[in-house]
Amino acid sequence: MVMTRGLHLSLILLCCSAGCSHSGNDSSANSEPDNRPNILLLVADDLGYADLGIYGSDIETPNIDALAAQGMLFTQFHTAPSCAPTRAMLLSGNNNHVAGMARQGQIGLLDFAIRGYESSLSDRIVPFPRLLQDAGYHTYTVGKWHLGLELETSPHSAGFDRAFNLLDGAGTHFDAVGFFAGGSTYRQDADLVEYPVGRYSTDLYTDRLIEFIDANKDDGIPFFAFVAYTSPHWPLQVPDEYLDLYAGNYDDGYDALRERRFESLQEAGIIPLSSQLPPRNDAITPWEDLTSDEHRRESRKMELYAAMVDNLDDHVGRLLDYLKSNHLYDNTLIVFMSDNGAAGEDFYNRGDYSEYVQANFDNAYEKMGTAESFVSYDEEWAEAGSAPFQRHKGYTREGGIVAPMIIAGPGVVARGVIDSTYLTVMDLAPTFLEIAGAKYPDDGSVRPMLGESITKFLEGHADIVHADDYVTTLYHAGRAYLRQGTWKISNLERPFDEADFELFDLSTDPGEAVNLADDEPEKLAELIELWREERKSLGIILPQDL
């Protein structure tokens, strides 16, 4: 049963001090057993804020919901607005520019060798899996990488003992056809490999991770496992038995779902009852203005998306069952999160890849959801998935950067707690390092992490993670934001211009419906000046700088 909003978790982490860390994975070096916890990090791809049952969704996610019932659910966990910048910040504990991911793929500055735009993890950070590896952890990863195609930018080089990964930003779920000429690229450990055609991605990634863990499960050495699922990222493809699980559930359309999700979030205690639904995005065609055939196709999109989330939950349950049956679950700290807000892209109908996608896939109604199709649920459904915020993935509005996150595991005292403490994805790296007794370099060879460990907060020894003067700054693909305390400035549309910064007080307006720039000119000027200072400190380079 979910407890009331505003409570926080007292979590006793079973970890040793920095002095317990050791180099390599030889448990025989110590006579004492290694009681440090395993760490399991599960990342869903493009999962919306309102898409889990425990967050008020109609989609059935009993296994993920059970994690929340055993631990802590966060309502103010902030990521980057897109996949690759989030992953760079996650693995580095630092800003996306510092970590080398100022652009995602072909988004950003093209064909320039510029610091910050490496499109892979930079030499200004150390990926925390490498430090966990040095501290004596087994390190495993499966799923999406999106941080470099070459061996020197691969998971293997970032500190993972075993790895099976899609290197690209997205891929088809039954094969390697992908969304561009040449198809998707996969790597196992140091080698490029073929995708086993016919295997469903979520099933395959779960199997591979279980294989990795199983090979060393009895050696007494703790593990860190990073499961970067590609579900429910487009294309919306599911195994046959899932195709009709949600048939008819969304026939009333995306406008009705957006309102329904907002109300269910309130009922679940995720957002206050006093919250207001932000104004509807007028760029989206009202449901009532669509034809009956458009209604049929549009509702089918959401049915398939829901089926993908349902399937994802089933495989999360399968992984957790493995841990339980092998007596690993009780000593495994588990973090479940999404990498950004709900996705509003549609590569079949628009963008640089539409010609390839249309030539290789068939989106006829009867094929939607199968391996032959390439369906996205687009902006209209993404706005419903981002309720109660404004916009979706790609935007620096809250709808693009607030994601679900759940933490459960060894020593959790409070159960089913909902907490609204402000956290960022950069906080996870220092948290994992502290739990493992590992140290981040402080000799000046790399930039210090910007995230802060949440272990004291989880242990009940601190009431907050970030002080009110803590600043979060981000620029990506023409959109930027800066947040200090509950004050935030951000621009809505590209290209970026400081003059387009709008000002919001998130304590009273989390939906960013009221621009206070005219009412609070001194606060706006203060935050813009802070933006300039942060931009210089972080080395943020804008296209107009060149």
C-alpha angles and dihedrals in degrees: 000000000000114000124221122290119267099037118121135214128254103209123180106205118207099222136130127232124265088269090066094063118106137186119255129002102282107127091184089074089079126050091205118078116254104244097175110128126255112243122219116188114190117189122188116204116238094342109165125236093247099041102095124082092232088054090054101271125145088223111105111242104154097157095052090041089054090056089056091048089055097045144356134326118202122210098183104048110141129205134169116282093253142038107258098042089051092051092049091050091045095053096041106035086227145099116291093243092051089047092051101252105108086133131038112218105306095352112107130014113002127214096357124123095218129153108257094026098075091118087220136066109296131226088246091079139040115227106238094228087067090055092047088051090052089048091059104267126136106236124206135171137181133175133027120012106171093172103100142334102222128083092248090056096040132110087257090061092044091063108274118141092201127019141170111180148164101229096199129077094255141357143183114274102230102037144359099268090114125170103289139050112288094027131236126329124225131190130193111197105312097341134084109235141183122255113244099245114228097028114117110237099233092047092047095048091049092050093049093050092049088052091052094049094042093057091064104022095117101046096087094238117127120237139215112210123188112195108189102184117196091213133135089016116116138298091073100223127152138172114272095257090061098047097095102027092113100030110155096006095114103036091120090065144232098299091057092044092052091055092042093051091049091054093045091051088056092047091050091053093244093121128022119266086239092063120119124218108242117243114280117261103254091203089074116083111244113252091236090060094059124098121247090255090051089050090054095050095041095051089048090058092058092044089057094046090052090049090054091052090047090051091047090054091051091056093045085055091050091053093048091048089055091053091048095048090050095047093246100109099079092058097042123100106212126203120184119187146148121238099229143333126307114301121251100181126118110189093175094064105027144018137048095306101049095098092055093042094049091048093053104036139049119215096188109147095250091053098046110125096020127106088262093064135070107202129168125186092222133201098313095063092035089062088057091048091052095053125164092030137068122264126341145244114350094033127097089220114108091263089066099043109032112088137172117265132177128185124194135153150097117007097008105159102181118056130206095008123166115204132185098196113140112251135165133208087248089069094069098069096056089043093055092045092052092048090051094045090241126144130224113222112266098176095101094258092115137018115274116252117264095205122087128223114254095200095105090049091049091048090053094247094115133039096208138026100208127036118231092258093056110123127212116192130181140167124183133159098340098319128095143173141184124198129190117173106320094331119100138177122196140154121232107206138028144292099055118241126164088225088066095060112124124200126228137176102215093191090072101017113038089158090061091228098140119060107207096188093112095040096047106033094155093054090046091051091046093053094044089054089049088050090055092050093047092046090055093045094049095042094239108179119196125203090247089059091071 
